[in-house]
Amino acid sequence: NGEPIGYAVGVPLAYYLEHHDHFLGSQDILATSGINLSEYYYLADVIILAQHRGKGLSVQLFKELEQYAYNNNFAYVSFVSEAYEYHPLKPKGYQDLHAMWRHLGYCETGIVLRGIWNTLQVHGDAQDQDHPLPFWVKKLEN
């Protein structure tokens, strides 16, 4: 009915890391790992409203971003994930997405980036918190 039910955001990885302070040091971690940032497109967010989840929309949005990255000559798509499955404030009915990402051809690289941002705590206040963020990658092919 013309109402947005979700969104997807992607950007060249090098650009993203240069403009987001909460990922300070990530460029060095990736460079040490042999990652050529210019070859990677970063899937920053794929969000679907709760009442529309489970209908394959996330998969469709991932595929759209992958096609965009491929059309713009990127060799890889990538993202980072958080371990929400262990978070005490995870939403009711939380579904782990690792199986979906693997089904779509993504692999955990073993590289873990760090992010620091203001995070809601169990006792109700918010404070800066360090988040380990596994780096996932998929090679784009025809």
Summary of the structure (lengths in Angstrom):
residues: 142
radius of gyration: 15.8
end to end distance: 34.2
largest distance: 49.1
contacts: 331
relative contact order: 0.19
helix: 32%
strand: 35%
